Amino acid sequence: MSRQIFAYIEHNDGAVEDSAFELIKVAEQMDPQAQVTALLFGSGQELEDACQHAASIYPQVWKVDKQEHSYPNAELIRPQLVNLLPADAVVLAPFDTFGMDLTPGLAIKLDSAHVSDIVGLDGVDGDTLKAVRQEYGGQVHTHVHCDLSGGAVLSVRGGVFPASEGGQEGQVADKTSDAGEVQAGRRFLEVREAEVGEVDITKEDILVSIGRGIEEEDNIEIAQELAEAMGGVVSCSRPVVDAKWMEKSRQVGTSGMTVKPKIYLAMGISGSFQHMGGVKGNPFIVAVNKNASAPIFQVAHVGVVEDMLEFAPVLTEKIQEMK
Ligand SMILES: Cc1cc2nc3c(=O)[nH]c(=O)nc-3n(C[C@H](O)[C@H](O)[C@H](O)COP(=O)(O)OP(=O)(O)OC[C@H]3O[C@@H](n4cnc5c(N)ncnc54)[C@H](O)[C@@H]3O)c2cc1C
């Protein structure tokens, strides 16, 4: 019998997040015969639109429509998932700020196994899932065996699995009453958008992003010249903001901005999940790093093993010549 796999789907403004396209691929890798069900919590028209979007990717969609879910709150959603999910369910969720909040407690409540931040699969052997995780900031891979027989909650790193192209005509089922009453101590108050600086990196198609490898503030000019030549702007990783070399509104990542460029040129950035968690929309990623085993090379489409301080001015010159 094929396994019951569920994917927790995050959505915004009536559209599912990129992770929805990746989680179905993870499920298919685990079990090509599985009937994968998308789980969506929200309220009103936005939820309805997101469910229709999810139905273009998943054969089955379960929706829970409650006013209290208009903002995702793991404390509210967790007990409702426990009411909804069958015993032995395998639940996939994105490993992002929300997924980190939701999944460990969900695994405890379901009394099932939990593996977080999965970056690869070595396959499923009977009831044993062989998953790959990373330790020490991506320097070491660990191969984890997880027993799926009693169910499992698995969180998956964004951007490392391929994305589905959709094309499904899935069915949406309303599971609102099955989810039970909403009870929680934690209340949603309001969304406060991060301040936008002089440049809004969330709207740019081309980002030249710099990390600790920039070494000192004066070197930022090198990146600015390259960004100008490419028709983009400079963004950065958190250490550059911590050093007060760039303003917070330029920081990409889970505690910074979420960007959706077409081209992401990452220079002197190791590729931590907190940084890459802010890079959405499957951009073309070019990484320049002098360490050939930097984790960023696992997600980059093009990798350049070079000193960025030498490479960037040469690239700027070449682009200017071509113009
Ligand atoms: C709760 C939390 C939230 C966080 N939020 C964010 C966030 O939003 N955004 C974010 O970026 N980080 C965030 N972080 C920090 C994150 O974990 C990493 O520490 C950070 O992303 C590392 O930045 P980096 O890649 O620039 O630096 P490092 O990890 O130090 O990497 C520097 C890289 O540059 C390379 N390098 C050095 N010199 C050169 C050179 N001359 N040429 C080429 N390559 C060179 C090195 O080989 C290395 O790979 C967060 C951490 C926590 C705990």
The ligand as a MOL file (V3000), in Angstrom:
LIG
                    3D

  0  0  0     0  0            999 V3000
M  V30 BEGIN CTAB
M  V30 COUNTS 53 58 0 0 0
M  V30 BEGIN ATOM
M  V30 1 C 18.3960 33.3870 13.9300 0
M  V30 2 C 19.4040 33.7020 12.8550 0
M  V30 3 C 18.9980 34.4680 11.7750 0
M  V30 4 C 19.9200 34.7700 10.7600 0
M  V30 5 N 19.4930 35.5140 9.7090 0
M  V30 6 C 20.3520 35.7300 8.6900 0
M  V30 7 C 19.9280 36.4660 7.5390 0
M  V30 8 O 18.7980 36.9370 7.4360 0
M  V30 9 N 20.8220 36.6320 6.5410 0
M  V30 10 C 22.1080 36.1490 6.5900 0
M  V30 11 O 22.8810 36.3500 5.6280 0
M  V30 12 N 22.5270 35.4840 7.6880 0
M  V30 13 C 21.6950 35.2810 8.7250 0
M  V30 14 N 22.1340 34.6210 9.8300 0
M  V30 15 C 23.5790 34.2940 9.9240 0
M  V30 16 C 23.9350 33.0250 9.1710 0
M  V30 17 O 23.7860 31.9090 10.0130 0
M  V30 18 C 25.3830 33.0560 8.6690 0
M  V30 19 O 26.2320 33.2620 9.7790 0
M  V30 20 C 25.6290 34.1690 7.6490 0
M  V30 21 O 24.6910 34.0550 6.5880 0
M  V30 22 C 27.0320 34.0040 7.0870 0
M  V30 23 O 27.2970 35.0840 6.2420 0
M  V30 24 P 28.4330 34.9590 5.1510 0
M  V30 25 O 28.1290 33.8420 4.2170 0
M  V30 26 O 28.6260 36.3140 4.5720 0
M  V30 27 O 29.7290 34.6660 6.0400 0
M  V30 28 P 30.6050 33.3030 6.2410 0
M  V30 29 O 29.6780 32.1800 6.5770 0
M  V30 30 O 31.6650 33.6860 7.1560 0
M  V30 31 O 31.1390 33.0360 4.7830 0
M  V30 32 C 32.0560 33.8600 4.1240 0
M  V30 33 C 32.4180 33.1360 2.8500 0
M  V30 34 O 33.2510 33.9730 2.0790 0
M  V30 35 C 34.2940 33.2010 1.5210 0
M  V30 36 N 35.3880 34.1420 1.2690 0
M  V30 37 C 36.1700 34.7690 2.1760 0
M  V30 38 N 37.0080 35.6410 1.5690 0
M  V30 39 C 36.7200 35.5440 0.2320 0
M  V30 40 C 37.2400 36.1750 -0.9290 0
M  V30 41 N 38.1930 37.1160 -0.8520 0
M  V30 42 N 36.7450 35.8090 -2.1470 0
M  V30 43 C 35.7680 34.8590 -2.2450 0
M  V30 44 N 35.2570 34.2390 -1.1810 0
M  V30 45 C 35.7160 34.5800 0.0440 0
M  V30 46 C 34.5910 32.1180 2.5300 0
M  V30 47 O 35.1580 30.9830 1.8890 0
M  V30 48 C 33.1860 31.8330 3.0850 0
M  V30 49 O 32.5540 30.7930 2.3750 0
M  V30 50 C 21.2560 34.3110 10.8510 0
M  V30 51 C 21.6420 33.5230 11.9480 0
M  V30 52 C 20.7310 33.2350 12.9420 0
M  V30 53 C 21.1850 32.3930 14.0950 0
M  V30 END ATOM
M  V30 BEGIN BOND
M  V30 1 1 1 2
M  V30 2 1 2 3
M  V30 3 2 2 52
M  V30 4 2 3 4
M  V30 5 1 4 5
M  V30 6 1 4 50
M  V30 7 2 5 6
M  V30 8 1 6 7
M  V30 9 1 6 13
M  V30 10 2 7 8
M  V30 11 1 7 9
M  V30 12 1 9 10
M  V30 13 2 10 11
M  V30 14 1 10 12
M  V30 15 2 12 13
M  V30 16 1 13 14
M  V30 17 1 14 15
M  V30 18 1 14 50
M  V30 19 1 15 16
M  V30 20 1 16 17
M  V30 21 1 16 18
M  V30 22 1 18 19
M  V30 23 1 18 20
M  V30 24 1 20 21
M  V30 25 1 20 22
M  V30 26 1 22 23
M  V30 27 1 23 24
M  V30 28 2 24 25
M  V30 29 1 24 26
M  V30 30 1 24 27
M  V30 31 1 27 28
M  V30 32 2 28 29
M  V30 33 1 28 30
M  V30 34 1 28 31
M  V30 35 1 31 32
M  V30 36 1 32 33
M  V30 37 1 33 34
M  V30 38 1 33 48
M  V30 39 1 34 35
M  V30 40 1 35 36
M  V30 41 1 35 46
M  V30 42 1 36 37
M  V30 43 1 36 45
M  V30 44 2 37 38
M  V30 45 1 38 39
M  V30 46 1 39 40
M  V30 47 2 39 45
M  V30 48 1 40 41
M  V30 49 2 40 42
M  V30 50 1 42 43
M  V30 51 2 43 44
M  V30 52 1 44 45
M  V30 53 1 46 47
M  V30 54 1 46 48
M  V30 55 1 48 49
M  V30 56 2 50 51
M  V30 57 1 51 52
M  V30 58 1 52 53
M  V30 END BOND
M  V30 END CTAB
M  END
